[in-house]
Amino acid sequence: MANDFYKKCAFFIFIVTVFAFGAISAKEGIGAIEFQRVQQAAFKGDITEQFRLAQLYEIGMFTEQSRELAQEWYIKAAHNGSKAAHDILCWDYKIGCEK
């Protein structure tokens, strides 16, 4: 029951984040440009964009889906102070340990 609640909350936060930062666009080609912008900012140390890049890799939006790269960027974001990234890593660890 608690797992369902947390999954729903995480999904809701993800959707709000994606829409709030304009990662979804109906125009063709804008996705690749947005991905490159997010990626460049993430490499420069922008914590918010590091978290967004992890999300984009996790779901495969505007790029190939890669759980490994998503994990890498969640870790970088968490190390730089992203509470959201930290919470996701803790959740992933908890779920992984229960399996």
N, C-alpha and C positions, 0 to 999 in steps of 0.2 A: 504494500500500500504506500509506504513512504517512498519506495523506489519510483513508483508511478508519478507521485507528486513532484519529486525532484526532476524526473525526466521531462515532465510537462513544463516545469519552471525553466529548465535549461533551454528547452526548445523555444519557449516564449521569449526569453531574453535574447536568444540567437536571432530570431526573426525581427525583433524590435531593433537590435543592433544593425542588422543588415540593411533594413529599410532606413533607419535613422542616418546612416552614413552613406546612403545612396549607392550601395554596392550592386543593386539590381537595376538594370536598365533595359527598356524594351528595344532600344536602338541597336542594330547590328554593329559589332566592332567596339562598342563602348566598353564592354566587359573586359576585353584584353587591355585596353588603355587603363581602365580602373585597376585591374590586377597589377599592371606594371607600376602604377603610382603607389599603390599600397605596398608592393614589394620593395620599391626604392626607399620609401619612408621607413619601412621596417628595418632594412639594412642600416639605415642611418641612426637607428635607436629609438624611433618613435614607439612608445609602449602600446598605444592604442592600435597602431597599424600592425605591430607584431601580433597582437591578439587577433585582429581581423584577418591577417594573412593565415594564421593557424586555422581559423574558421573556414576560410576559402579552400585551403588544402583538405580539411577534414571532409567537407561535403563535395569537393570537386567543382566548385563554382569558378568559372573562367579559367580553369586549369585542370590538369589530371588530378584525380583524387589520390591523396597520399597520406595515410595515417601516420607514417613515419615523419614526414615533413611537418605535419600538423603538430605532432608531439614535440618536435624540435622547437617550433616557434612558440608553443605554449610554455615550454620550459624557459626560453629566452624572455618572454613577456613576464612570466612569474618572477624570474630572477631580477628583472628590472622594476618590479613593484606592482604588477597587475594582479589585483585580488581575484578577478574573474578567471584569469588563466590559472592561478594557484588553485582555486576551487575546482576547476575542471580536472586538473592533474590529480588532485586528492580524490575526486570522484572516480576517475579512471583507475586509480590505484586500488581503491576500495572494491570496485566491481571486479577487477582482475584478480584480487586476492580471494574473492568469494567463489570464483569459478574453479 
